[in-house]
Amino acid sequence: MKFLAFFFVFLGSILLYCTHPNQGLMKSVLSRSYRWLGVGSLVLALLLFVLSLPKLAAVYMWLLTLLVVWSFLPFIPLMMKKYSA
C-alpha cells in the first residue's frame, strides 16, 4: 500500500508541476483540470499513507516525498539540454 501511495505522490506532484506556467518539462502548460487531478492524487496518497503508517510518520513521508520530487523536477530540463548537446 505504501508503494501505491508513493506512486500517487509522484503522479500528483508531477501533474501539479506541469500545470504551472513556469515549468520547463513540457512546451505547453497542462490545463486546469489536470491540477485538480494532481490535488486529488496527493490527497489519495496521504490517505493511503495514513492507513498504512502511524499518522505522524505518514504526514512526514508525504511531505518529504513532495519536497524531494519538487526539488528534483526543475533540474530535469537542464540535464536533458546538457546531455542532448
C-alpha positions as CSV (number, residue, x, y, z in Angstrom):
1,M,0.0,0.0,0.0
2,K,2.9,2.3,0.6
3,F,4.2,1.8,-2.9
4,L,0.8,2.8,-4.3
5,A,0.9,5.9,-2.1
6,F,4.4,6.8,-3.4
7,F,3.1,6.4,-7.0
8,F,0.2,8.8,-6.3
9,V,2.5,11.3,-4.7
10,F,4.8,11.2,-7.7
11,L,1.9,11.4,-10.1
12,G,0.2,14.3,-8.2
13,S,3.3,16.3,-7.8
14,I,4.3,15.9,-11.5
15,L,0.8,16.9,-12.6
16,L,0.8,20.0,-10.3
17,Y,4.2,21.0,-11.5
18,C,3.3,20.7,-15.2
19,T,0.2,22.9,-14.7
20,H,2.3,25.8,-13.6
21,P,3.2,28.4,-16.2
22,N,6.9,28.5,-15.2
23,Q,7.5,24.8,-15.6
24,G,10.2,23.6,-18.1
25,L,9.4,20.0,-18.7
26,M,6.8,20.5,-21.4
27,K,6.5,23.1,-24.2
28,S,2.9,23.9,-23.2
29,V,1.2,24.1,-19.8
30,L,-1.3,21.5,-18.9
31,S,-4.9,22.6,-18.4
32,R,-6.5,23.4,-15.1
33,S,-8.4,20.1,-14.9
34,Y,-5.0,18.3,-14.5
35,R,-4.3,20.5,-11.5
36,W,-7.4,19.1,-9.7
37,L,-6.4,15.6,-10.7
38,G,-3.0,16.2,-9.2
39,V,-4.5,17.5,-5.9
40,G,-6.8,14.5,-5.8
41,S,-3.9,12.2,-6.3
42,L,-2.0,13.9,-3.5
43,V,-4.9,13.6,-1.1
44,L,-5.4,10.0,-2.0
45,A,-1.7,9.3,-1.4
46,L,-2.0,11.0,2.1
47,L,-5.0,8.8,2.9
48,L,-3.1,5.7,1.8
49,F,-0.1,6.7,3.9
50,V,-2.3,7.3,7.0
51,L,-3.9,3.9,6.6
52,S,-0.6,2.0,6.3
53,L,1.6,4.0,8.8
54,P,1.3,5.9,12.0
55,K,-0.2,9.3,11.4
56,L,2.9,11.4,12.2
57,A,5.1,9.1,10.0
58,A,2.5,9.2,7.2
59,V,2.4,13.0,7.1
60,Y,6.2,13.2,7.3
61,M,6.7,10.7,4.4
62,W,4.1,12.5,2.3
63,L,5.7,15.9,2.9
64,L,9.3,14.6,2.4
65,T,8.3,12.9,-0.9
66,L,6.7,16.1,-2.1
67,L,9.9,18.0,-1.2
68,V,12.2,15.6,-3.0
69,V,10.1,15.4,-6.1
70,W,9.5,19.2,-6.4
71,S,13.2,19.8,-5.7
72,F,14.3,17.5,-8.5
73,L,11.8,18.3,-11.2
74,P,13.2,21.8,-12.2
75,F,16.6,20.2,-13.0
76,I,15.3,17.6,-15.5
77,P,15.2,20.1,-18.4
78,L,18.7,21.3,-17.6
79,M,20.0,17.7,-17.6
80,M,18.2,17.0,-20.8
81,K,19.8,20.0,-22.5
82,K,23.2,19.1,-21.2
83,Y,23.2,15.6,-22.4
84,S,21.5,16.2,-25.8
85,A,24.1,18.7,-27.0
